[in-house]
Amino acid sequence: MAIFTIFKVTVLSLCFCFLSCGQKRSPNSKAVHSEALINQTPDTLDTEKEIVVAANRTEQYLSMLKSKKIAVVANQTSVIFKKSRSNSQTLNTHTHLVDSLLNLGINIEKVFAPEHGFRGKADAGELVNDGVDNRTGLPIISLHGKNKKPRPEHLRDIDFLVFDIQDVGVRFYTYITTLQLVMEACADAQIPVVILDRPNPNAHYIDGPTMEAEHTSFLGMQKIPLVYGMTIGEYATMINEEGWLQNGLKVDLTVIPLENYSHDSDYSLPIRPSPNLPNNQSINIYPSLGLFEGTNINAGRGTEFQFQRYGASFLDSTVFDLNYVPQPNFGSKYPKEEGKQCFGEDLTKYPRMSSVSLQWIIKAYKNATDKSKFFNTNGFTKHAGTEKLQQQIEDGLLEEEIKATWQADTENFKTIRTKYLIY
């Protein structure tokens, strides 16, 4: 892996990379999957076992931020994990990155907020307004409202931009689009970008249809598979080096890497990355059930089992044994099929997945009592990245037949991806 020609690292980070390259985690090694393992400071971590997120590795990036005017792209997942003791008990806590940097004397000028907002409470797709953070008094500039990309005046007098957001490794999850647009704005303004890397809970596989150029949107800007198997730091490097930024520019990019992480790590997110991904099961199934977002099928929004079930009032009740009624709740003010009895399938106990599954969307379409209600064609194409998938489902192709049509593109992407792997 050509790690050291891809991004800049400090001397300490360089030493870490040389040491760790020869210690690749075995697929059978102990999984890292609990808050008790994750929420620790670098000083107390057992480096043979625990993953250390880049935000915790302050010694790697604080020096470059000192005496600079900083902008931060962050949300509720942008935290530094800590471990403390009280009454002989170990307590797992965390401090928001912005709060921690301010306490360390870093001059943060403003915060940019992605979809769902700085504190992560807005609905999917809901426009978020600019504002002021009540805790810090910092101005919050929304990148999911009237602006999707920082304007030149937003970056005026900024010396460095820090990007720290937990991703889940799915193309239509919009944080990687925000990442690219922020990188473009910083490249134009000649502002260096520091990425604080975090694990990708879906990094253990690559699958799904590849985005076609004519269907790019905020739900996917590049020709990558639905599940692309990279951390956000690795993906940022690919964006930069493949010439994907507007006008062929490159940004001055530094990726602060994770410690003790591999793509095979079974990583449990201690903070939900968005309102409707509440647990490991939802995050693991999201690449497959997320395709329902381009249909009129409810994928669990408006229940406590988001992306762990699907259903609709127009699915055949004699085929499906689950029935439920979506109601407005946290993260879903207006769920699909609100107030209607939905018939569908419960996936809360489904085994961990290592591929995109089309079985549920094919089954749902086959058993829709009114197929004209099924697809939101424009929305489905944006999520799938291609018009072909809807046509294949409507034509009755089997799952294996459909998946065979995207394998060549997937293999081509895997070859390109290899150049940018850090772990």
Summary of the structure (lengths in Angstrom):
residues: 423
radius of gyration: 21.4
end to end distance: 8.9
largest distance: 66.5
contacts: 1427
relative contact order: 0.13
helix: 30%
strand: 19%
